[in-house]
């Protein structure tokens, strides 16, 4: 039986060329740059992620503001950010709990109506001032430009020298091949 220790762990730095794949957030398409993480010989990876609440808020904003349709996984991520049970969230959306379950698990497609309502509901329920301001400015434009996307774009967040998370569009383009 292996026990991880400082002797079996290698300290690494997440860079544009070697970003940290942040699957623990619940999304498969999130990569981080500018953080330290340790990788053990056994394969276990432990990341030091500062300001996690700010990072998750940034990811949620990026998901809500994306130009393409939400995936079921992204809807689950937003629901969990609101700390809502599936049954309660389904009730707020006006869908059956079983339908929401199938959507979140990728068995049912996300309808345009559900997609738009999830975005609006999240912005209002989260009370995120950035999202609320954005919705006030371009609600009609965003809803009229809705497009269906079969696979989500990569989200890359970068830890700045000021210990603030920012979305990194350049790194997202570079990380497409990762």
C-alpha positions as CSV (number, residue, x, y, z in Angstrom):
1,X,0.0,0.0,0.0
2,X,1.4,3.4,-1.1
3,X,1.5,6.4,1.2
4,X,2.0,9.8,-0.5
5,X,4.8,11.9,1.0
6,X,7.0,14.8,0.1
7,X,9.5,12.3,-1.3
8,X,7.0,10.8,-3.8
9,X,5.4,14.1,-4.8
10,X,6.7,16.4,-7.5
11,X,5.7,20.1,-7.3
12,X,4.6,21.6,-10.6
13,X,3.5,25.0,-11.8
14,X,0.5,25.3,-14.1
15,X,1.5,27.2,-17.2
16,X,-0.1,28.0,-20.6
17,X,1.8,25.1,-22.1
18,X,0.9,22.8,-19.2
19,X,-2.3,24.0,-17.5
20,X,-3.9,22.3,-14.5
21,X,-7.1,20.4,-15.5
22,X,-9.6,21.5,-12.8
23,X,-12.1,18.6,-13.0
24,X,-13.0,18.9,-9.3
25,X,-15.2,21.9,-10.2
26,X,-17.6,19.5,-11.9
27,X,-16.8,20.6,-15.5
28,X,-14.5,18.8,-17.8
29,X,-13.4,21.9,-19.8
30,X,-11.8,24.1,-17.1
31,X,-8.1,24.6,-17.0
32,X,-6.1,26.8,-14.6
33,X,-2.8,28.7,-15.1
34,X,-0.6,30.2,-12.4
35,X,-1.2,27.8,-9.5
36,X,1.1,25.2,-7.9
37,X,0.1,21.6,-7.7
38,X,1.7,18.4,-6.6
39,X,1.7,15.1,-8.5
40,X,2.6,11.9,-6.6
41,X,4.3,8.9,-8.2
42,X,1.0,7.0,-7.6
43,X,-0.8,9.5,-9.9
44,X,-2.6,11.4,-7.1
45,X,-2.7,15.2,-7.8
46,X,-3.3,17.8,-5.2
47,X,-3.7,21.4,-6.2
48,X,-3.3,24.6,-4.2
49,X,-6.2,26.7,-5.5
50,X,-6.4,30.1,-3.8
51,X,-9.6,32.2,-3.8
52,X,-11.7,29.2,-4.8
53,X,-15.0,31.1,-4.3
54,X,-13.9,33.8,-6.6
55,X,-12.7,31.3,-9.2
56,X,-16.0,29.4,-9.1
57,X,-17.9,32.7,-9.5
58,X,-15.8,33.5,-12.5
59,X,-16.4,30.1,-14.1
60,X,-20.2,30.4,-13.5
61,X,-20.1,33.9,-15.1
62,X,-18.3,32.5,-18.1
63,X,-20.8,29.6,-18.4
64,X,-23.8,31.9,-18.2
65,X,-22.3,34.4,-20.6
66,X,-21.2,31.9,-23.3
67,X,-22.7,32.4,-26.7
68,X,-23.6,28.7,-27.2
69,X,-26.1,26.4,-25.6
70,X,-25.5,25.1,-22.1
71,X,-24.7,21.4,-21.5
72,X,-26.4,19.3,-18.9
73,X,-23.1,19.3,-16.9
74,X,-23.0,23.1,-17.0
75,X,-26.6,23.3,-15.8
76,X,-25.7,20.9,-12.9
77,X,-22.7,23.1,-12.1
78,X,-24.9,26.3,-11.9
79,X,-27.5,24.5,-9.8
80,X,-24.8,23.3,-7.4
81,X,-23.3,26.9,-7.2
82,X,-26.8,27.9,-6.0
83,X,-26.7,25.1,-3.5
84,X,-30.1,23.8,-4.7
85,X,-31.4,20.3,-4.7
86,X,-32.3,18.9,-8.1
87,X,-36.0,18.7,-7.1
88,X,-36.1,22.4,-6.0
89,X,-34.3,23.6,-9.1
90,X,-36.5,21.6,-11.4
91,X,-39.6,23.2,-9.7
92,X,-38.1,26.7,-10.2
93,X,-37.5,25.9,-13.9
94,X,-40.9,24.5,-14.4
95,X,-39.7,21.0,-15.4
96,X,-40.1,17.6,-13.9
97,X,-37.3,16.4,-11.6
98,X,-36.8,13.4,-13.8
99,X,-36.4,15.7,-16.9
100,X,-33.8,17.8,-15.1
101,X,-32.0,14.6,-14.1
102,X,-31.9,13.4,-17.7
103,X,-30.7,16.8,-18.9
104,X,-27.9,17.1,-16.3
105,X,-26.8,13.5,-17.2
106,X,-26.8,14.2,-20.9
107,X,-29.6,11.8,-21.7
108,X,-32.0,14.6,-22.8
109,X,-31.0,17.7,-24.9
110,X,-31.3,21.1,-23.3
111,X,-34.1,23.1,-25.0
112,X,-33.6,26.7,-25.9
113,X,-36.2,27.7,-23.4
114,X,-34.6,25.8,-20.6
115,X,-31.2,27.1,-21.5
116,X,-32.3,30.7,-21.4
117,X,-34.3,30.4,-18.3
118,X,-31.4,28.6,-16.4
119,X,-29.1,31.6,-17.3
120,X,-31.6,34.2,-16.2
121,X,-32.6,32.3,-13.1
122,X,-28.9,31.8,-12.1
123,X,-28.1,35.5,-12.6
124,X,-31.0,36.6,-10.4
125,X,-30.7,33.9,-7.8
126,X,-26.9,34.2,-7.4
127,X,-27.3,38.0,-7.1
128,X,-24.0,38.3,-9.0
129,X,-23.8,42.0,-9.7
130,X,-21.7,41.5,-12.9
131,X,-24.3,39.1,-14.4
132,X,-27.2,41.2,-13.4
133,X,-25.6,44.3,-15.0
134,X,-24.8,42.3,-18.1
135,X,-28.3,41.0,-18.4
136,X,-29.8,44.4,-18.1
137,X,-27.6,45.6,-20.9
138,X,-28.0,42.9,-23.5
139,X,-30.7,40.4,-22.6
140,X,-32.5,40.7,-25.9
141,X,-29.2,40.4,-27.9
142,X,-28.0,37.4,-26.0
143,X,-31.3,35.5,-26.3
144,X,-31.6,36.2,-30.0
145,X,-28.1,34.9,-30.8
146,X,-28.5,31.5,-29.0
147,X,-26.8,28.7,-30.8
148,X,-26.6,25.0,-30.2
149,X,-23.1,23.6,-29.5
150,X,-22.4,19.9,-29.1
151,X,-19.2,20.2,-27.1
152,X,-18.3,23.0,-24.6
153,X,-15.5,25.4,-25.2
154,X,-12.5,25.3,-22.9
155,X,-12.6,27.7,-19.9
156,X,-9.1,28.8,-18.8
157,X,-8.7,30.8,-15.6
158,X,-5.4,32.5,-14.7
159,X,-4.2,33.5,-11.2
160,X,-2.7,36.9,-11.4
161,X,0.2,38.3,-9.3
162,X,-2.5,40.1,-7.2
163,X,-4.1,36.8,-6.3
164,X,-7.1,37.5,-8.5
165,X,-8.6,35.1,-11.0
166,X,-9.2,36.3,-14.6
167,X,-10.5,34.5,-17.6
168,X,-7.7,33.9,-20.1
169,X,-9.0,33.9,-23.7
170,X,-5.5,33.6,-25.2
171,X,-4.7,30.6,-23.1
172,X,-8.0,29.0,-24.0
173,X,-7.1,29.2,-27.6
174,X,-3.7,27.6,-27.0
175,X,-5.1,24.9,-24.7
176,X,-7.6,23.7,-27.4
177,X,-5.2,20.9,-28.3
178,X,-4.8,19.8,-24.6
